[in-house]
Amino acid sequence: MRGVKPQLRSIEGGLSKVPPPPALLAPEAREEWRRAARELIDLKILAKSDLQALEQYAIAAGMVKQLQEIAAKSPPIIVNEKSGAVKQHPAHVMLAKHLTLSLRFAAELGLTPAARNRKGFSQGSNAHEGAPPGLDL
């Protein structure tokens, strides 16, 4: 993405409780949905219109967890015994892809330190107790 990223601000009328995760999410994605939604609600930056992005983030993050297990058991490269050709193991390729996707969605939603530390980020008058130092809430 190019250009100036939008500033994160607390949302009037934002969600106040974690909505149920979509039924088709894998268990790892459901777990991430609940964790991320709680964090976004605590920061007062989750609106109904964000739920689609949250779902896509949860799917990507859930896939990362699933693929990490496979990649940990697999070498990063595969050598063809007949031709000697070298290629990346598909699990490592997919893991890299889903890591990138999950990071992009996390940044878009305001779940990364860089996103929260953008100039102009504010949570309004109700500061989140226990917020990390340096986080202007």
N, C-alpha and C positions, 0 to 999 in steps of 0.2 A: 504494500500500500504506500502511496505517496501522498505528500501534503501534510497538513496539520491534523493531528488526531483530535477528535472531539474531547472536550473536558468532561470529566465525570462529576456529576453533582447529585445530591440527594434528590429523590423524586417524590413530589407531592402525590399522595394517593398510591404510592408504591405498595407492593405486596408486604403483608405483615406476618404471614406464616408460610411455611414451606408447602408448595402445592405437591400433590402426589405425582411421582414420576410416571411418564408414559408407560403403558402396559407392556409394550414390546421391547423395552430396554433390557439388556443383559444384566445379570446381577451386579457385575462390576460397574456398569454404567449407572444403575439405580443408586448404588452407594455413592458415587461421585455426584450425581444429581442432588441428593440430599445434602451432602457436605457443601457443595458450591452454592446451592440455593440458600442455605443457612447463612453462609458468609456474606452473600450479596444482600440478603435481607437485613443482617446486622449492620451493614454499611449503608443501608437505605437506598440502594441503587438498583433494585430488581422490580421491573414492571411486567405486566402481562405480556406486553409486546416483546419482551426479552426471552420468553420461554422457548421459542424455536431455536434461538442461538444457544441457550442453555442445554437443550436436548442434543444439539449437534456436538457441543463441547463434551457432554457426558458420554455420548457414543464414542467419540475419538479417545477420550481418556480411558474409557472402559476397554477399548481395543488395545491401548498401550499396555494395560495391566495383563491382558490375555497374551499379547505377543511377547511381552518380556519373559514370561515363563518358557515359551517355545524358543526364543532367541538365546536364552541362557543355556539351553541344552544343545544348541546348534552352532557350528563354526560360522564365522561371518562370511567366509567364502567357500565355494564349492569348486573342486577341480574335476573336470570330466576325465575319467580314467583313460578313455580311448583317444580323445583328441588333445587332451592337456589344456583345453580351454578353461579359463577361470571366470566365474561369475559370482555375484553376491547371492547369499542365501536369501530366498524369498521372505523368510520371517524377519530378517534384518532390514530388508527393503521396506516391507510393510510397517515395521516398527518405526523406522525413520519418518515415513509418510505420516503416520498417526501422531507421532510426537510433534511434528510441525503443525498439523491441524489442531491438535489440542492446545498448543501454545498460542496459535493465532486466535482461537475462540476465547481462551483464557484472557488474553490481552484485550480483546474486544469487549468482554464482559466486565473487565476491571478486576480480575483475579490475580494479576501479576504485580509484583512490587513496582515495576516501571509504570504500569497503568495507574496505580494508586498514587504514585508520586508525581504525576503530571501536574504541571502548573494549573491551578484553578480547581483541583479536586477538593471537594468539601462534602461533608455529610450533613451539613445543616447544624442546627443548634443542639441536637442530641448526640453528643460525642459518644462513641462506642467505648465502653470501659474495657481496659485491657488491650487497647490498640497498640501496635508496635510503635516504638519510639520513632519520631520523625514523620509519622503519618498524620498529616493535618486533617483531623476529623472535626 
